[in-house]
Amino acid sequence: MGLGDTSGSKTLGILTILGLGALLISSVLAGSDKPLFSGLGRAPARRRRSKTSPAARKYINKKIEILVHEEGYPQKQAVAVAYSMARKRGYKVPKRPRRKKK
């Protein structure tokens, strides 16, 4: 068994691993409906709907950018100020979080 000999057991093992990898990649690229491995995994979690309207989100993002980059506010404070401004302008934004009493 020399360096050019491809009938060795190590070479065969590597080719088998590469073949399985190629099979996995080709099945992913082909977009087959049937998954390669089916298991008893969890069902995908449902995405939670946002409590903020898209227009409010756009307004808040723009205000945060202005407050942080142009006016020099810390990011957390800029977020709080932007949400407050959105509430005052009448956008659909969740209520301000309150501390729970002990």
C-alpha positions as CSV (number, residue, x, y, z in Angstrom):
1,M,0.0,0.0,0.0
2,G,1.7,3.1,-1.2
3,L,0.6,6.8,-1.2
4,G,-1.2,6.4,-4.5
5,D,-3.1,3.3,-3.5
6,T,-6.8,4.1,-3.1
7,S,-7.9,0.7,-1.9
8,G,-6.7,1.3,1.7
9,S,-9.2,1.1,4.5
10,K,-8.4,4.7,5.7
11,T,-9.0,6.1,2.2
12,L,-12.2,4.1,1.9
13,G,-13.5,5.4,5.3
14,I,-12.7,9.0,4.3
15,L,-14.5,8.5,0.9
16,T,-17.5,7.0,2.7
17,I,-17.7,10.1,5.0
18,L,-17.3,12.4,2.1
19,G,-20.0,10.5,0.2
20,L,-22.4,11.0,3.1
21,G,-21.6,14.7,3.2
22,A,-22.2,15.0,-0.5
23,L,-25.5,13.2,-0.2
24,L,-26.6,15.5,2.6
25,I,-25.5,18.6,0.7
26,S,-27.2,17.4,-2.6
27,S,-30.5,16.7,-0.8
28,V,-30.4,20.1,0.8
29,L,-29.6,21.9,-2.5
30,A,-32.2,19.8,-4.4
31,G,-34.9,21.1,-2.0
32,S,-36.6,17.7,-1.5
33,D,-39.8,17.7,0.5
34,K,-38.8,14.6,2.4
35,P,-36.2,15.3,5.2
36,L,-33.0,13.2,5.2
37,F,-33.4,12.3,8.9
38,S,-36.8,12.2,10.6
39,G,-36.8,12.3,14.3
40,L,-39.1,12.9,17.2
41,G,-38.0,16.6,17.5
42,R,-40.2,19.4,18.8
43,A,-42.6,21.2,16.5
44,P,-41.4,24.6,15.4
45,A,-42.4,27.3,17.8
46,R,-45.0,29.8,16.5
47,R,-43.8,33.3,16.1
48,R,-45.3,35.8,18.5
49,R,-47.0,38.8,17.0
50,S,-45.5,42.2,17.8
51,K,-47.4,44.6,20.0
52,T,-45.9,47.5,18.1
53,S,-47.4,48.6,14.8
54,P,-45.0,48.7,11.8
55,A,-45.3,52.5,11.5
56,A,-44.5,52.8,15.2
57,R,-41.5,50.5,14.8
58,K,-40.2,52.6,11.9
59,Y,-40.6,55.8,13.9
60,I,-38.9,54.4,17.0
61,N,-36.0,53.1,15.0
62,K,-35.4,56.4,13.4
63,K,-35.7,58.3,16.7
64,I,-33.2,55.8,18.4
65,E,-30.7,56.4,15.6
66,I,-31.0,60.2,16.0
67,L,-30.8,60.1,19.8
68,V,-27.8,57.8,19.9
69,H,-25.7,59.0,17.0
70,E,-26.6,62.7,16.8
71,E,-27.5,63.7,20.3
72,G,-25.2,61.3,22.2
73,Y,-27.7,59.5,24.4
74,P,-26.8,56.1,25.8
75,Q,-28.6,53.4,23.9
76,K,-30.9,52.2,26.7
77,Q,-31.9,55.8,27.5
78,A,-32.5,56.5,23.7
79,V,-34.8,53.5,23.5
80,A,-36.8,54.7,26.5
81,V,-37.1,58.2,25.1
82,A,-38.1,57.0,21.7
83,Y,-40.8,54.7,23.0
84,S,-42.1,57.6,25.2
85,M,-42.2,59.9,22.2
86,A,-44.0,57.3,20.1
87,R,-46.7,57.0,22.9
88,K,-47.1,60.8,23.0
89,R,-47.6,60.9,19.2
90,G,-50.3,58.2,19.4
91,Y,-48.6,55.2,17.9
92,K,-49.6,51.7,18.9
93,V,-46.9,50.8,21.4
94,P,-47.1,48.5,24.5
95,K,-47.6,50.1,27.9
96,R,-44.6,51.1,29.9
97,P,-43.3,48.2,32.1
98,R,-43.9,48.8,35.8
99,R,-42.1,47.4,38.8
100,K,-44.0,44.9,40.8
101,K,-44.7,45.8,44.4
102,K,-43.3,43.5,47.1
